[in-house]
Structure formats: structure tokens, C-alpha cells
Amino acid sequence: MKKIRNRKTVYFYNHFEYNGEWLKVIQGDKGLYIQILDAVIEQLDIAISIHKRVLVYRFDLHVNYYEDDNKRLTKLINRLKLWLLRNYDIKNIGHIWVREKEASKKQHYHCALYLDGNKIQHPKKLTPEIKKMWMAHGHMPVIKNPYYYIEHNNRLTKRLDAIERLSYLAKVRGKGYRNPQAKDYGASRMKIKLISNKTQPLQLGTTVFEN
């Protein structure tokens, strides 16, 4: 079943079809936004097509006070990408973030980065840097097992695990409580590499589930 809410399509199943592949998702019975799911999966798959290895890093950000827009988060993402370029020489950086507001009067953000796993294998230096950059605006709570390292020998399983985990960002609950000019989510716009003027397809296994 699908319906429209906040100008986005809501999906109500725990498996999601993306380009003919059925993927396990969480919170589907309570409603997920298809547009956010698409962005999560598309940017991850493009990162996998660009890099031989990919580090997927999940983090949350809480704010000290409510704001109508997402300018501080956008500024953080841009600073973070510049830091990754300077310290790890990473140029193709994928990201996804969502804005939510529930019982608290203040919004919070769920975020993920898709990084070149040949240049960064673990977020041990990245985590304190994000905390430092965000300190003036709020805090960064601890998340258990916040990263996935996807490489050739585990790509099929780790990709599915990462998608299932990141599908949480697409949940309907908590979204829509904002200034109409502000966005519920944002994502990078990485593109698949072109080889000889032809798009190089990403070869992935097909996982079939029944709803």
C-alpha cells in the first residue's frame, strides 16, 4: 500500500523493490518514504561502483535549540567533506541525512557517509572530528556498531546489511515538523562513472523476498 504525505510517497511493507531487487527494510510496517529509500540505495550503489571498497558510516546529531532551516547541518557536511579531502584525499563522497522532530521541541538529524574504503577503513579519527565540529551546536550521541566496510568478498551481504540499517532514515515518524521551506532530507548527487560513453552497470545479486 502507498499514499502521499508531505509531498512524498509512503510505503508500508518490510521489503522494498529497487531496480527489480527485493531488499529488506525496517519500520516498513509503520511507513517509509520511497524518495528517501531511493536516495539511500542509489548513492550507496554508486559509491560501490566508484570505489573498490566503501566505508559506510552512520551518525546522529542533536541540537541545542530549534531552527527552522538546516543551514548548520549543511555547513557541517561541507566542512566535513573538506576535512576528508585534506586528510584522506577523498573526492567522491556520498552522504544522506534526514531531519526529525518528535517529543522534543528541537529537531535532530540522522546521517550517513559513503566513503572510499581504500583511503579510510575505520571512523576512529572521523568520529571525534565530527563531535568537535558540531560541539557549538549540540551533541553527537554514541551509536553502536556505526559503520560497515564493504569490499569485494563481502559486498553482497554487507550491502544488504547497510541498506537495511539505513532504511531507518526513511521512516515517516518524526518528519514534516518544520518550516515549509526546509527539507526533511538531503543527499549527495554522485553519478555512476561513464566508460566509453556507456554507463558501467553495477553487478549485484538479486535477493527475493515475499511481502
TORNU-762103 format. One line per 3 residues: number of its first residue (from 1); for each residue x, y, z of N, C-alpha, C, O, CB. Coordinates in steps of 0.2 Angstrom, whole numbers, m for minus. Glycine has a CB too. Example, Ala and Ser with C-alpha at 12.3 -4.5 7.8 and 13.67 -1.06 7.14 Angstrom:
2
1 = 66,m28,39,62,m22,39,66,m16,39,71,m17,42,57,m22,45 | 64,m11,35,68,m5,36,64,0,39,67,6,40,70,m3,29
END
This chain:
211
1 = 4,m6,0,0,0,0,4,6,0,10,6,3,m5,0,6 | 2,11,m4,6,18,m4,1,23,m3,m5,23,m5,10,18,m11 | 4,29,m1,0,35,0,4,41,0,10,40,1,m5,35,6
4 = 2,47,m1,6,53,m2,5,57,5,0,58,8,3,57,m7 | 11,59,8,11,63,14,17,68,13,23,65,11,12,58,20 | 16,74,15,22,79,14,25,79,7,31,80,7,27,78,19
7 = 20,78,2,23,78,m5,27,72,m6,31,72,m12,26,84,m7 | 28,67,m2,32,61,m3,27,55,m3,22,55,0,38,61,2 | 30,50,m6,26,43,m6,28,39,0,34,38,1,27,40,m13
10 = 23,37,3,24,32,9,23,25,7,18,23,4,19,34,15 | 27,21,9,27,14,8,26,10,14,29,12,19,34,12,4 | 22,4,14,20,1,20,22,m7,20,18,m11,22,13,2,21
13 = 28,m8,18,30,m15,18,37,m16,21,41,m11,21,29,m19,11 | 39,m22,23,46,m23,26,51,m26,21,56,m27,23,45,m28,32 | 49,m26,15,53,m27,9,52,m22,3,46,m21,2,53,m35,7
16 = 57,m20,0,56,m14,m4,60,m16,m11,65,m18,m11,59,m8,m2 | 56,m15,m16,59,m17,m23,62,m11,m26,60,m5,m27,53,m19,m28 | 69,m12,m28,73,m7,m31,76,m10,m37,81,m14,m36,78,m4,m25
19 = 75,m7,m42,78,m9,m49,77,m17,m49,82,m20,m52,85,m7,m49 | 71,m20,m48,70,m27,m48,73,m31,m43,72,m37,m43,73,m29,m55 | 76,m28,m38,79,m32,m32,75,m31,m26,73,m25,m25,86,m30,m31
22 = 73,m36,m22,69,m35,m16,74,m35,m10,78,m39,m9,64,m41,m15 | 73,m29,m7,78,m28,m1,74,m27,5,69,m24,6,81,m21,m2 | 77,m30,11,74,m30,17,75,m23,20,80,m20,20,77,m35,22
25 = 69,m20,23,70,m13,26,66,m14,33,63,m19,35,66,m8,22 | 68,m9,37,65,m9,44,60,m3,45,60,2,41,70,m8,49 | 55,m4,49,50,1,50,45,2,45,41,6,44,53,8,51
28 = 45,m3,40,41,m3,34,33,m3,36,29,0,33,43,m8,29 | 32,m7,41,25,m8,43,22,m1,46,16,m1,46,24,m13,48 | 27,3,48,24,10,51,25,15,45,22,21,47,28,12,57
31 = 28,14,40,28,19,34,35,21,33,38,24,38,24,24,36 | 37,21,27,44,24,25,43,28,18,38,27,14,49,18,23 | 47,33,18,46,37,12,50,34,6,56,33,7,49,45,14
34 = 47,33,1,50,30,m5,56,34,m8,61,32,m9,45,29,m11 | 55,41,m8,60,45,m11,67,45,m6,72,45,m9,58,53,m11 | 66,44,0,72,44,4,75,37,4,81,36,3,70,45,12
37 = 71,32,3,74,25,2,78,25,m5,83,22,m5,68,20,2 | 75,28,m10,78,28,m16,85,31,m16,90,29,m19,74,31,m21 | 85,37,m12,92,41,m11,97,37,m8,103,37,m9,90,47,m8
40 = 95,34,m2,99,29,2,103,24,m2,109,23,m2,95,26,8 | 99,20,m6,101,15,m10,105,17,m16,110,14,m18,95,10,m12 | 102,22,m20,106,24,m26,113,27,m24,117,25,m28,102,30,m29
43 = 113,31,m19,120,34,m18,125,29,m15,131,29,m16,119,40,m13 | 122,24,m11,127,18,m9,129,14,m15,135,13,m16,123,14,m4 | 125,12,m20,126,8,m25,131,12,m30,136,9,m33,120,6,m29
46 = 130,19,m31,135,22,m35,142,23,m31,147,22,m35,133,30,m36 | 142,23,m25,148,23,m21,152,16,m22,158,16,m23,147,24,m13 | 148,11,m22,151,4,m23,154,4,m30,159,0,m31,146,m1,m22
49 = 150,7,m35,153,7,m42,159,11,m43,163,9,m48,147,9,m47 | 160,16,m39,165,21,m40,172,18,m36,177,18,m39,164,28,m37 | 171,15,m30,176,13,m26,176,6,m25,171,2,m25,175,16,m19
52 = 182,3,m25,183,m4,m24,181,m6,m17,178,m12,m16,191,m6,m25 | 182,m2,m12,179,m3,m6,176,3,m3,177,9,m5,185,m5,m1 | 171,2,1,167,8,4,166,7,11,164,2,14,160,8,0
55 = 167,13,15,166,13,22,159,17,22,158,23,20,171,17,26 | 154,14,25,148,17,27,147,19,34,148,14,38,142,12,25 | 147,25,35,147,27,42,141,31,44,139,36,41,153,32,43
58 = 137,28,50,131,31,52,132,35,58,136,33,63,126,26,54 | 129,41,59,130,45,65,123,50,66,120,51,61,136,50,65 | 122,52,72,117,56,73,119,63,76,125,63,79,112,53,79
61 = 115,68,75,117,74,78,111,77,81,105,78,78,120,79,73 | 112,80,88,106,83,91,108,90,92,114,92,92,105,80,98 | 103,95,92,104,102,93,103,105,99,99,102,103,100,105,87
64 = 106,110,101,104,114,107,98,118,107,95,119,112,110,118,109 | 96,120,101,90,124,101,87,123,94,90,121,89,91,132,102 | 80,124,93,77,123,87,78,128,82,80,134,84,69,123,88
67 = 79,126,76,80,130,70,75,129,64,73,123,63,87,130,68 | 73,134,61,68,132,55,71,129,49,68,126,45,65,139,53 | 78,130,48,81,128,42,87,123,44,87,121,50,84,134,38
70 = 90,120,39,95,115,40,102,118,38,107,114,37,94,109,36 | 103,125,39,109,128,37,115,125,41,121,125,38,109,135,37 | 115,125,47,120,122,51,123,115,49,129,114,49,119,123,59
73 = 118,111,48,120,104,46,123,104,39,128,101,38,113,100,45 | 120,108,34,123,109,28,131,111,28,135,109,25,119,114,23 | 132,116,32,138,119,33,143,114,36,149,113,34,138,125,38
76 = 140,110,41,144,104,44,146,99,38,152,97,38,141,101,49 | 142,97,34,143,92,29,149,95,24,153,91,22,137,91,25 | 148,101,23,153,104,18,160,104,21,165,103,18,151,111,16
79 = 160,106,28,167,106,32,169,99,32,175,98,31,165,109,39 | 165,95,33,167,88,34,170,85,28,175,82,28,161,83,36 | 167,87,22,170,84,16,177,88,14,181,84,11,165,86,10
82 = 177,94,16,184,97,15,189,94,19,195,93,17,183,105,17 | 187,92,26,192,89,30,194,82,27,200,80,28,189,88,37 | 189,78,25,191,72,22,195,72,16,200,68,15,184,68,20
85 = 194,78,12,199,79,6,206,80,8,210,78,5,196,85,2 | 206,85,13,213,87,15,217,81,19,223,80,18,213,93,20 | 213,77,23,216,72,27,217,65,24,221,61,26,213,72,34
88 = 212,64,19,212,57,16,212,57,9,212,52,5,206,53,19 | 212,63,6,212,64,m1,206,60,m5,206,57,m10,218,61,m5 | 200,61,m1,194,58,m4,190,63,m7,188,68,m4,190,54,2
91 = 188,62,m14,185,67,m18,178,65,m19,173,69,m19,189,68,m24 | 176,59,m20,169,57,m21,166,54,m15,167,49,m13,169,51,m27 | 163,59,m12,160,57,m5,152,57,m6,149,62,m8,162,63,0
94 = 149,52,m4,142,52,m3,139,53,3,142,52,8,139,45,m6 | 133,56,4,130,57,10,122,57,10,120,58,4,132,64,13 | 119,55,15,112,56,16,110,58,23,114,56,28,109,49,15
97 = 106,63,24,104,65,31,96,66,31,93,67,25,107,71,33 | 93,65,37,86,67,37,85,71,44,89,70,49,82,60,38 | 80,75,43,78,79,49,72,76,52,67,75,49,77,87,47
100 = 72,76,59,66,73,63,65,77,69,70,80,72,67,66,64 | 59,77,71,57,81,77,51,77,80,46,76,77,55,88,76 | 52,74,86,47,70,89,45,73,96,42,79,96,49,63,91
103 = 46,70,102,43,73,108,47,79,110,44,84,113,44,68,113 | 53,80,108,57,86,110,55,92,105,52,91,100,65,84,108 | 56,98,108,54,104,104,60,105,99,59,110,95,54,110,109
106 = 65,102,99,71,103,95,72,97,90,70,91,91,77,104,99 | 74,99,84,75,94,79,81,90,80,86,92,84,75,97,72 | 82,84,77,88,80,77,89,78,70,85,78,66,88,75,83
109 = 95,75,69,97,73,62,100,66,62,104,64,67,102,77,59 | 98,62,58,101,55,56,105,56,50,103,58,45,96,49,56 | 111,54,50,116,55,44,120,48,43,121,44,47,121,61,46
112 = 122,48,36,127,43,34,131,46,29,130,50,25,123,37,32 | 138,43,29,143,45,24,144,38,20,145,33,23,149,48,27 | 146,39,14,148,34,9,155,36,7,156,40,3,144,32,3
115 = 161,32,10,167,35,9,172,29,5,170,23,5,171,36,15 | 177,32,2,182,27,m2,185,23,4,189,26,8,187,32,m6 | 184,17,4,187,12,9,194,10,8,197,7,12,183,6,9
118 = 197,12,2,204,11,1,208,16,5,214,15,7,206,12,m6 | 205,22,6,208,28,10,206,28,17,210,31,21,207,34,6 | 200,26,19,198,26,26,195,20,27,189,18,25,194,32,27
121 = 197,16,32,194,9,34,191,9,40,187,5,42,200,4,34 | 191,14,44,188,14,51,187,22,53,191,26,51,193,11,56 | 181,23,56,180,30,58,183,33,64,180,37,67,172,31,58
124 = 188,29,67,191,31,73,193,39,74,193,42,79,196,27,75 | 196,41,68,198,48,68,192,53,66,192,59,67,204,49,64 | 187,50,62,182,54,59,177,56,65,174,61,65,178,50,54
127 = 175,51,69,170,52,75,172,58,79,168,63,80,170,46,79 | 178,59,82,180,65,86,180,71,82,179,76,85,187,64,89 | 181,71,76,181,77,71,174,80,71,173,86,71,185,75,65
130 = 170,75,69,163,77,69,160,80,75,157,85,75,158,71,67 | 162,77,81,160,79,88,163,86,89,159,91,91,162,75,93 | 169,87,87,172,94,88,169,99,83,167,105,86,179,94,86
133 = 167,98,77,164,102,73,157,104,75,154,110,74,164,99,65 | 153,99,78,146,100,80,145,103,87,140,105,89,142,94,79 | 151,103,91,150,105,98,147,111,100,143,112,104,157,105,101
136 = 148,116,95,145,123,97,137,123,96,134,127,98,148,128,92 | 135,118,92,128,117,90,124,112,94,117,112,94,127,116,83 | 127,107,97,123,102,100,128,96,102,134,97,103,118,99,96
139 = 126,90,102,130,84,104,129,79,99,124,78,95,129,82,111 | 133,74,99,133,68,94,133,62,99,138,60,102,140,68,90 | 127,59,99,126,53,104,130,47,101,132,47,95,119,51,104
142 = 132,42,105,135,36,104,131,31,100,125,30,102,139,33,110 | 133,29,94,129,24,91,133,17,91,139,17,89,127,26,84 | 130,12,93,133,5,92,134,3,85,130,4,81,129,0,96
145 = 140,0,84,142,m3,78,140,2,72,136,0,68,139,m9,76 | 143,8,72,141,13,67,143,13,60,141,17,56,142,20,70 | 147,8,58,150,8,51,150,1,48,149,m5,52,157,10,52
148 = 150,1,42,150,m6,38,156,m5,33,157,1,30,143,m7,34 | 160,m10,32,166,m10,27,164,m14,22,164,m21,23,173,m11,31 | 163,m12,16,160,m16,10,166,m17,6,169,m12,3,154,m13,7
151 = 168,m23,4,173,m25,m1,171,m30,m5,165,m33,m4,180,m26,3 | 175,m33,m10,173,m37,m15,171,m44,m11,165,m47,m14,179,m39,m19 | 174,m47,m6,172,m53,m4,166,m53,1,164,m58,3,178,m56,0
154 = 164,m47,3,158,m47,7,152,m42,4,148,m41,8,160,m45,14 | 153,m40,m2,149,m35,m5,142,m36,m5,138,m32,m3,151,m33,m12 | 140,m42,m6,133,m44,m7,129,m44,0,124,m41,1,132,m51,m10
157 = 133,m47,5,130,m47,12,130,m40,15,125,m38,18,133,m52,16 | 136,m37,15,137,m31,19,132,m25,16,130,m21,19,144,m29,19 | 132,m25,9,127,m20,6,120,m21,8,117,m16,10,128,m21,m2
160 = 118,m27,9,111,m28,11,110,m26,18,105,m23,20,109,m36,10 | 115,m28,22,115,m26,30,115,m18,30,111,m15,34,121,m29,33 | 119,m15,26,119,m7,27,113,m4,24,110,0,27,125,m5,22
163 = 110,m7,19,103,m4,17,98,m5,22,94,m1,23,101,m8,10 | 98,m11,25,93,m12,30,93,m7,36,88,m5,38,93,m20,33 | 100,m6,38,101,m2,43,99,5,42,96,9,45,108,m2,46
166 = 101,7,36,100,14,33,93,16,32,91,22,31,104,16,28 | 89,10,30,82,12,29,78,15,34,73,18,33,78,5,27 | 81,15,40,78,18,46,77,25,45,73,29,47,82,17,52
169 = 82,28,41,82,35,40,75,37,36,73,43,36,88,37,36 | 72,33,32,67,34,28,60,34,32,55,35,29,66,29,22 | 60,32,38,54,32,42,50,38,42,53,43,42,55,29,49
172 = 43,37,42,39,43,42,39,47,48,39,53,49,32,41,40 | 39,43,54,38,46,60,44,51,62,49,50,60,39,40,66 | 41,57,64,46,62,66,47,67,60,50,73,62,52,59,68
175 = 45,66,54,46,71,49,40,75,47,35,73,49,48,67,42 | 42,81,44,36,85,42,35,91,47,31,96,46,30,81,42 | 38,91,53,38,96,58,43,101,57,48,101,61,38,93,65
178 = 42,106,52,47,110,50,44,116,47,38,116,45,52,107,46 | 48,121,45,46,126,41,45,124,34,49,119,32,52,132,41 | 40,126,30,38,123,24,44,124,19,45,120,14,32,126,21
181 = 48,129,20,54,130,16,60,125,17,65,124,13,56,137,16 | 60,122,23,65,117,25,64,110,22,58,109,21,66,117,33 | 69,106,22,69,100,19,69,95,24,72,96,30,74,98,14
184 = 65,89,23,66,83,28,72,79,27,74,76,31,59,79,27 | 75,80,21,81,76,20,85,79,14,83,83,11,79,68,18 | 91,77,14,96,79,9,101,73,7,102,69,11,100,85,11
187 = 103,73,1,108,68,m1,113,71,m6,111,76,m10,104,62,m4 | 118,67,m7,123,69,m12,121,67,m19,116,64,m19,130,65,m10 | 124,70,m24,122,68,m31,128,65,m35,129,67,m40,120,75,m34
190 = 131,60,m32,136,56,m35,133,53,m42,127,51,m41,139,51,m31 | 137,52,m47,135,49,m53,139,43,m54,145,43,m53,135,54,m59 | 136,38,m58,139,32,m60,145,34,m65,143,38,m70,135,27,m63
193 = 150,32,m65,156,33,m69,154,31,m76,150,26,m77,162,30,m67 | 156,34,m81,154,33,m88,161,30,m91,166,33,m91,152,39,m92 | 160,24,m95,166,21,m98,164,20,m105,160,17,m107,168,15,m95
196 = 168,24,m110,167,23,m117,160,26,m119,157,23,m123,168,16,m120 | 158,31,m115,151,34,m116,146,29,m115,140,30,m117,151,36,m124 | 147,24,m111,142,19,m109,142,19,m101,147,18,m98,143,12,m112
199 = 136,18,m98,136,18,m91,138,11,m89,136,6,m92,129,19,m89 | 143,10,m84,145,4,m82,140,1,m77,140,4,m71,152,5,m79 | 136,m4,m78,131,m6,m73,135,m9,m67,140,m12,m67,127,m11,m76
202 = 131,m8,m61,134,m12,m55,131,m19,m55,125,m19,m55,131,m7,m49 | 135,m24,m55,133,m30,m54,132,m33,m47,136,m33,m43,138,m35,m58 | 125,m34,m45,124,m36,m39,119,m42,m39,116,m43,m44,120,m30,m35
205 = 119,m46,m34,115,m52,m33,108,m49,m32,106,m44,m30,117,m56,m28 | 103,m54,m34,96,m52,m33,93,m56,m28,94,m62,m27,92,m54,m40 | 91,m53,m23,88,m56,m17,80,m55,m17,78,m50,m18,91,m52,m10
208 = 77,m61,m17,70,m61,m17,66,m62,m11,68,m67,m7,68,m66,m23 | 62,m58,m9,58,m59,m3,50,m59,m4,48,m57,m10,59,m54,3 | 46,m62,0,39,m61,m1,37,m56,5,39,m57,10,36,m68,0
211 = 32,m52,3,29,m47,7,24,m51,11,21,m48,16,26,m41,4
END
